[in-house]
Structures are given as C-alpha cells and as structure tokens.
C-alpha cells in the first residue's frame, strides 16, 4: 500500500460510523442487518458486532491501514480456511458475494466472521492442558505443510531487528538513553540469534495467550484472532499459556506436549527459546506502543510512554531478562 493510500485508509479507519460499518457488511454479504452495531475491544484493529435480520450474529473487522499488506492478510485468511476445512476449531472469514474473503471500503480492508461466543479460562485443568496441546498440535501440523511469503519471520535477526531499528530511527527514545538502549538491544539480539539458527520455522498463530482461546460448552476450545500470524518456532504458541516460567511448570509442560505430540513432533530443545522469545515480546510491545503514539498522537496502554523514566524501566526489565536467558540453560536442563 502506497503512502497516499495509507493516509486515506487511516482517515476512513478513524472515521468509521455505525452507518458505514453496517453498509459495508450488507454490501459485502448481500444480507440485511439490524441497527445493532456494538464496538468490541481490539488494540490494533476496529471490530464490531452486528446482527443480521434473521438474528444471526456477525463480526466485522476493519484492519488497521499500513500494518499488513493485502497479500499478508490473504495469507492469514488462507491459513484459517485450511484449518476450517480440516474441522480444526477456528473462526474463519466468511466468503463475500464476490467469492472473496477480504473486502474494501475505499482503501480500508475488512473481513466478516460468524459470531462465535465462548468463555476464556485463566487456569486450565490437567485434561484441558492436554486438550490445548492437541489443538495447537493440529494447527501446527497444517502450518508446517507450506510457508507464508508475506508474513514476518519471528526471529531476533528478523522481526526483532526490524522493531529495534524502527525505534532507533524514530523520535520516541530520549537522546540521553538512546546509546544505552542501542547497546543493550544489539547485544541481546547478537546473543540470542544463534539459538534460532537450527529452529524450524512454520506458520503459527503468533499471539497464543489465554484470551485468544475460548471454550464453547459441549464443543471444545477454539483458537481465535490470527492477526499476528507469523512464520516462527512452534514453542511461541505455547509459552504464553504457561502459569510461570517453564522450569516452574513441569506438569503443565508435560501435559501440553503429551497432547501436542499426538499430531505433531516437538523438539524439546526448543524450550530453551522461551526466555529469548519473552525478551522479544518486550521489544515487540515497546514497538507497538511507539506505533500507536506515532499514529494516534497518544498511547492508550502506557500513560508515561516516551519519558526518560519509561525507557529506563524498560531497559532495566530487558537487562533482567537478558540475565534470565543466561541462566535458562540450567533452569530448563531437565526438560531437554
């Protein structure tokens, strides 16, 4: 998407009205909606719950302009449709009247999904840990069948390097702390990059935490919101579910992997990537906050973003995590 199209898309994105949202849904699906238009929480995109005249619930998602290319969005949809075809519990986009899954309101991309209610758990039973392992194993078995040409590669020398370079090129880091931030992040990337060199990169969910897993009574867990789909190490879709660090959760690790390996092999050596991935997650979140400030002029998540105190705290957290990575080989040795 060129810069003019991105600017136009942002104007439409922030100017969406209920009338426009409903019109997009009706024009793309060919079905009438009621006047219900309920905004749903979403940090990145704009998402609305609608109701069709027959009472069927509909979710319409407008993608934030400039974040993903048209091709990258289609990669997400293609993956979801592959999973749905194999009856893996995901929420795939609906096909529109033109047979496509991605619509456009001017330059603003959007997609429609069936409403699928459920509840999230922040603690899982032993059986649920095995069930989650089977679900993620099935997703990864499909994700490993082919690559994705238009999604990021979740690795220090790729996604994290790009995020750090973007932060350093921007104006959010105070000059007084910029050299220390560069030195710390450069050292971190250099130290953890070799750990990823022999890691198999497959299509993964990319943001698999408890809020993106919903349970439907009488059915199963559904994995939702593939917006952060990436090429990455399979363990990325596992570690954020753990109630603590891997060495503190041996039972949960074993139960999950028991279910996972019913459908997909797992290299236990990749458990050593968990702490590096956690550090990368810190940087990912910082970069996301910076993007929000650049685009919206404010940060909804971190009130003091950009201050010297903010950056000093973030660097302290990264330094602590860097030390944890150095200790991780001892802490996870009995898992490998």
C-alpha positions as CSV (number, residue, x, y, z in Angstrom):
1,X,0.0,0.0,0.0
2,X,1.5,3.4,-1.0
3,X,1.7,6.3,1.4
4,X,-1.3,8.2,-0.1
5,X,-3.4,5.0,0.2
6,X,-2.3,4.5,3.8
7,X,-3.2,8.1,4.7
8,X,-6.6,7.7,3.0
9,X,-7.1,4.4,4.8
10,X,-6.3,5.9,8.2
11,X,-8.8,8.7,7.6
12,X,-11.5,6.1,6.9
13,X,-10.3,3.9,9.8
14,X,-10.7,6.6,12.4
15,X,-13.8,8.0,10.9
16,X,-15.9,4.8,10.8
17,X,-19.5,5.3,11.8
18,X,-22.2,2.7,12.6
19,X,-23.9,3.5,9.3
20,X,-20.8,2.9,7.3
21,X,-20.0,-0.3,9.2
22,X,-23.4,-1.7,8.6
23,X,-23.4,-0.7,5.0
24,X,-20.0,-2.5,4.4
25,X,-21.4,-5.6,6.0
26,X,-24.6,-5.5,3.9
27,X,-22.9,-4.8,0.6
28,X,-20.3,-7.5,1.1
29,X,-22.6,-10.3,2.4
30,X,-25.7,-9.4,0.4
31,X,-27.8,-9.7,3.6
32,X,-29.6,-7.1,5.6
33,X,-28.6,-6.2,9.1
34,X,-30.5,-4.7,12.0
35,X,-29.3,-1.4,13.6
36,X,-27.2,-3.2,16.2
37,X,-23.5,-2.1,15.9
38,X,-21.5,-2.8,19.0
39,X,-17.8,-2.0,19.1
40,X,-15.6,-4.7,20.6
41,X,-12.2,-4.3,22.3
42,X,-9.3,-4.5,19.9
43,X,-5.9,-2.9,20.4
44,X,-4.9,-3.0,16.8
45,X,-8.0,-3.2,14.5
46,X,-11.5,-1.9,14.7
47,X,-14.0,-4.7,15.3
48,X,-17.8,-4.5,15.6
49,X,-20.6,-7.0,16.5
50,X,-23.6,-6.8,14.1
51,X,-26.8,-8.6,13.8
52,X,-28.4,-9.8,10.6
53,X,-32.2,-9.6,10.1
54,X,-32.6,-13.4,10.8
55,X,-30.9,-12.9,14.2
56,X,-27.6,-14.4,13.2
57,X,-24.6,-12.6,14.8
58,X,-21.9,-11.2,12.6
59,X,-18.4,-9.8,13.4
60,X,-16.8,-7.3,11.0
61,X,-13.1,-6.5,11.4
62,X,-11.5,-3.4,9.8
63,X,-7.8,-3.9,9.6
64,X,-5.5,-1.1,10.6
65,X,-4.1,0.6,7.5
66,X,-0.4,0.1,6.8
67,X,0.1,-2.8,9.3
68,X,-0.3,-5.7,6.8
69,X,-0.2,-5.8,3.1
70,X,-3.2,-7.1,1.1
71,X,-1.2,-10.3,0.4
72,X,-0.3,-10.7,4.1
73,X,-4.0,-10.5,5.1
74,X,-4.8,-13.1,2.4
75,X,-2.1,-15.4,4.0
76,X,-4.0,-15.2,7.3
77,X,-7.3,-16.0,5.6
78,X,-5.8,-18.8,3.6
79,X,-4.4,-20.4,6.8
80,X,-7.7,-20.1,8.5
81,X,-9.6,-21.7,5.6
82,X,-7.2,-24.6,5.5
83,X,-7.7,-25.2,9.2
84,X,-11.5,-24.9,8.9
85,X,-11.5,-27.4,6.0
86,X,-9.9,-30.0,8.3
87,X,-12.5,-29.2,11.0
88,X,-10.0,-27.6,13.4
89,X,-11.9,-25.3,15.7
90,X,-11.0,-21.8,14.4
91,X,-13.2,-18.9,13.3
92,X,-12.5,-18.5,9.5
93,X,-13.6,-15.4,7.5
94,X,-16.9,-15.7,5.5
95,X,-16.9,-15.6,1.8
96,X,-18.5,-12.4,0.4
97,X,-20.8,-12.1,-2.6
98,X,-17.8,-11.9,-4.9
99,X,-16.4,-15.1,-3.6
100,X,-13.5,-13.4,-1.7
101,X,-12.9,-13.1,2.0
102,X,-11.3,-9.7,2.0
103,X,-13.4,-6.6,1.2
104,X,-12.5,-3.0,0.9
105,X,-14.2,0.2,1.9
106,X,-12.2,2.6,-0.4
107,X,-8.7,1.6,0.6
108,X,-9.7,0.2,4.0
109,X,-9.6,-3.6,4.1
110,X,-12.2,-5.6,6.2
111,X,-13.5,-9.1,6.7
112,X,-16.6,-10.6,8.1
113,X,-16.7,-13.6,10.5
114,X,-19.5,-15.6,12.1
115,X,-20.1,-14.6,15.7
116,X,-18.8,-17.4,18.0
117,X,-19.3,-16.9,21.7
118,X,-17.4,-18.7,24.4
119,X,-15.5,-18.1,27.6
120,X,-11.8,-17.8,28.4
121,X,-10.0,-19.5,31.2
122,X,-7.0,-18.2,33.0
123,X,-6.4,-21.6,34.7
124,X,-6.6,-25.0,33.0
125,X,-7.3,-28.4,34.4
126,X,-4.9,-31.3,33.6
127,X,-7.3,-32.6,30.9
128,X,-7.5,-29.1,29.4
129,X,-3.7,-28.8,29.1
130,X,-3.7,-32.0,27.1
131,X,-6.7,-30.7,25.0
132,X,-4.9,-27.5,24.3
133,X,-1.8,-29.4,23.3
134,X,-3.9,-31.4,20.8
135,X,-5.4,-28.3,19.4
136,X,-2.1,-26.4,18.9
137,X,-0.6,-29.6,17.5
138,X,-3.3,-29.9,14.9
139,X,-2.9,-26.2,13.9
140,X,0.9,-26.6,13.6
141,X,0.6,-29.8,11.6
142,X,-1.3,-27.8,9.0
143,X,1.0,-24.8,9.4
144,X,4.0,-26.9,8.6
145,X,2.7,-28.0,5.2
146,X,3.7,-24.9,3.4
147,X,5.3,-21.5,4.0
148,X,3.9,-17.9,4.1
149,X,5.5,-15.5,1.7
150,X,4.1,-12.3,3.1
151,X,4.2,-12.7,6.9
152,X,7.1,-11.7,9.3
153,X,9.6,-14.3,10.5
154,X,9.6,-14.4,14.3
155,X,13.3,-14.4,14.9
156,X,15.8,-12.0,16.6
157,X,17.6,-11.2,13.3
158,X,14.3,-10.5,11.5
159,X,11.3,-9.2,13.4
160,X,13.2,-8.0,16.5
161,X,15.9,-6.4,14.5
162,X,13.3,-4.5,12.4
163,X,11.5,-3.3,15.5
164,X,14.7,-2.1,17.2
165,X,15.8,-0.3,14.0
166,X,12.4,1.3,13.7
167,X,12.6,2.5,17.4
168,X,16.1,3.9,16.9
169,X,15.1,5.7,13.7
170,X,12.1,7.4,15.4
171,X,11.9,10.2,17.9
172,X,10.5,8.4,20.9
173,X,13.7,7.5,22.7
174,X,15.3,10.5,24.6
175,X,18.8,11.2,23.3
176,X,20.2,10.7,26.8
177,X,19.2,7.0,26.9
178,X,19.4,6.2,23.2
179,X,23.0,4.9,23.2
180,X,22.3,2.6,26.2
181,X,19.2,1.2,24.5
182,X,21.0,0.5,21.3
183,X,23.9,-1.2,23.1
184,X,21.5,-3.4,25.2
185,X,19.3,-4.4,22.3
186,X,22.2,-5.0,19.9
187,X,23.8,-7.3,22.5
188,X,20.6,-9.1,23.2
189,X,19.9,-9.8,19.5
190,X,23.5,-11.0,19.0
191,X,23.4,-13.3,21.9
192,X,20.1,-15.0,21.2
193,X,20.2,-15.2,17.4
194,X,22.3,-18.3,17.3
195,X,19.7,-20.2,19.3
196,X,17.2,-19.8,16.4
197,X,19.6,-20.9,13.6
198,X,18.6,-24.6,13.6
199,X,14.9,-23.9,14.5
200,X,12.2,-25.0,12.1
201,X,10.0,-22.0,11.2
202,X,6.4,-22.8,10.4
203,X,3.1,-20.9,10.2
204,X,2.0,-20.3,13.7
205,X,-0.8,-18.3,15.5
206,X,1.9,-16.0,16.9
207,X,-0.1,-14.5,19.8
208,X,-1.4,-17.5,21.6
209,X,-2.4,-16.5,25.1
210,X,-5.5,-17.4,27.2
211,X,-7.6,-14.5,25.8
212,X,-7.3,-16.0,22.3
213,X,-8.6,-19.4,23.4
214,X,-12.3,-19.6,24.0
215,X,-14.2,-22.6,25.2
216,X,-17.7,-23.4,23.9
217,X,-19.8,-25.6,26.2
218,X,-20.4,-29.1,24.7
219,X,-17.8,-28.4,22.0
220,X,-14.1,-27.6,22.6
221,X,-11.6,-24.9,22.8
222,X,-11.5,-22.6,19.7
223,X,-8.3,-20.6,18.9
224,X,-9.2,-17.1,17.6
225,X,-7.7,-13.9,16.3
226,X,-4.9,-14.9,13.9
227,X,-4.0,-11.3,13.3
228,X,-0.4,-11.9,14.4
229,X,0.1,-15.0,12.3
230,X,3.8,-15.4,11.5
231,X,6.5,-17.8,10.5
232,X,8.1,-18.8,13.8
233,X,9.2,-21.5,16.2
234,X,6.3,-23.8,17.3
235,X,7.1,-23.1,21.0
236,X,5.9,-19.5,20.5
237,X,2.3,-20.8,20.6
238,X,2.9,-22.5,23.9
239,X,5.0,-20.4,26.3
240,X,2.5,-17.6,26.9
241,X,-0.1,-20.1,28.2
242,X,2.1,-21.3,31.0
243,X,1.3,-20.0,34.5
244,X,5.0,-19.3,35.2
245,X,8.5,-19.9,33.8
246,X,9.0,-23.3,32.1
247,X,11.1,-24.8,34.9
248,X,8.4,-23.9,37.4
249,X,5.6,-25.7,35.4
250,X,6.9,-29.2,34.6
251,X,3.4,-30.8,34.9
252,X,1.8,-28.3,32.5
253,X,4.7,-28.7,30.1
254,X,4.4,-32.5,30.1
255,X,0.6,-32.5,29.7
256,X,0.6,-30.0,26.9
257,X,3.4,-31.8,25.0
258,X,1.6,-35.2,25.5
259,X,-1.4,-33.8,23.7
260,X,0.7,-31.9,21.1
261,X,2.7,-34.9,20.1
262,X,-0.4,-36.8,19.2
263,X,-0.4,-34.7,16.0
264,X,3.0,-33.0,15.6
265,X,6.6,-33.8,16.7
266,X,8.1,-31.3,19.2
267,X,11.8,-30.7,19.6
268,X,12.2,-30.3,23.4
269,X,15.4,-28.4,22.8
270,X,13.3,-25.5,21.6
271,X,12.1,-25.0,25.2
272,X,15.4,-23.0,25.5
273,X,13.8,-20.4,23.2
274,X,11.1,-19.4,25.7
275,X,13.1,-16.8,27.6
276,X,14.6,-15.3,24.4
277,X,11.0,-15.1,23.0
278,X,9.9,-13.4,26.2
279,X,12.6,-10.7,25.7
280,X,11.5,-10.4,22.0
281,X,7.9,-9.9,23.3
282,X,9.1,-7.0,25.5
283,X,10.6,-5.3,22.4
284,X,7.5,-6.1,20.3
285,X,5.3,-4.4,22.9
286,X,7.5,-1.3,23.1
287,X,7.5,-1.0,19.3
288,X,3.7,-1.4,19.3
289,X,3.4,1.5,21.8
290,X,5.6,3.6,19.6
291,X,3.5,2.9,16.6
292,X,0.4,3.9,18.5
293,X,1.9,7.2,19.5
294,X,3.1,8.0,16.0
295,X,-0.3,7.2,14.5
296,X,-2.7,8.5,17.1
297,X,-0.7,11.1,19.0
298,X,-1.3,9.2,22.3
299,X,-0.7,5.8,23.9
300,X,-3.8,4.1,25.3
301,X,-1.7,1.4,27.0
302,X,1.2,3.2,28.7
303,X,0.4,6.7,30.0
304,X,4.1,7.7,30.5
305,X,5.4,6.3,27.2
306,X,8.4,8.2,25.9
307,X,9.6,9.6,29.2
308,X,13.0,9.0,30.5
309,X,11.6,7.1,33.4
310,X,9.7,4.8,31.0
311,X,12.8,4.0,28.9
312,X,14.9,3.4,32.0
313,X,12.4,1.0,33.4
314,X,12.1,-0.9,30.0
315,X,15.9,-1.2,29.8
316,X,16.1,-2.5,33.4
317,X,13.4,-5.1,32.5
318,X,15.3,-6.1,29.4
319,X,18.6,-6.3,31.3
320,X,16.9,-8.6,33.9
321,X,15.5,-10.7,31.1
322,X,18.9,-10.9,29.4
323,X,20.3,-12.3,32.7
324,X,17.5,-14.8,32.9
325,X,18.3,-16.0,29.4
326,X,21.9,-16.7,30.5
327,X,20.5,-18.8,33.4
328,X,17.9,-20.5,31.3
329,X,20.1,-23.4,30.2
330,X,20.5,-24.5,33.8
331,X,16.8,-23.9,34.7
332,X,15.4,-25.9,31.8
333,X,18.1,-28.5,31.6
334,X,15.9,-31.3,33.0
335,X,13.3,-30.6,30.2
336,X,15.6,-31.1,27.3
